[in-house]
Amino acid sequence: MQAQHPSSSGNKAITQPEQRRSTISTSRPMLTVAVIGAALIGYLVQKTPEAREHLESLADMAQALGDLSDRDAAVVAQLLAKPSEPQDVSLC
């Protein structure tokens, strides 16, 4: 038994550009916090000067653009104020 799939050269529905948008609305400050959070985790795990510089530059830029709240900037500054030394992650 063969299934029949009729095809037509008639008009087909087209999705309008505004219908293709995601239903999740994210604001720029939310994305900023997510990016800085990822950089912060990277810094806390790696503890390298490069990771620190990356976090500092992202936080400075976000604060200059007004996307980082004073409270969030204070959290980042507090964590950067603590001295951190690279950890030895060698396996046994």
N, C-alpha and C positions, 0 to 999 in steps of 0.2 A: 504494500500500500504506500503510495506516495502522497506527501502533504503538498497541498497546493498553496502557493504564495502569490496571490495576485499582485501585479505591479501596475503602476499607472504613471503615465507621463503628465498627469494633471498637476495642479497646484499643490504644493506641500507647505506645511507649517514651518515658519521660520522664527527662531527665537530672537526676540528683540534684544539689543545690547543692554538695556536696563534690566532685563530679566536674567541676564547671565551673572549679575553681581552676586557676591556672597551674601547670605542672610545674616552673617555675623558682622556687626559693625565694630570696628576697632578704631580707637582714636590714636592720634599720634603720640600723646603722652603715655598711653598704655604700651604701645610698641617700643617707646623709648625705655620704659622701665624693664620691659622684657629683654631688650638688647643689653642694657647695663647690668641686669641681673645675670645674664649669661657671662658677661665679661667679669663680673664679680666672682662668680663661681670658678671661672677659669683662673683668676688670680689667686683665690684661696686654695685651689688644688695645686697649681703649678708653682706659685710663689717665685716667679721669675721677674726680673726687671722689665722685660718686654710686656708681660701680662699686666704689670702695674701701670706702665706707661699707657697701654691701650685703655685700661679702665679709667685712668685719670683724664685722658683726652676725650673719651666718650662722655664722661660726666661733665667736664668743662663745657663741651659743645652743647650738650643737652640743656645745661643750666643757662647758657648764653641765649639759646633759642626759646627759653621759657617752657620747655617740655618736662623739666625735672623739678619737682616741688622742693621747697626748702627743706622739708623733713627728709625726703629721699636723699637729697644732696648731703645732709648732715650724717645720714647713715653711712654713705660712701666715704665721706671725709673721716668719720670715726674709725672705720675699718682700715683706711689707708694710714691713719696716724699710728696704728699699732705696728711695731717693727716685725717683719716676718722674714725668716731665713729659709732658704730652699731646704726642703727635706730630702733625705736620701731615700729613694723609693726602690732600691735594689732588692731583688728577690733572694731568698735564702738559697 
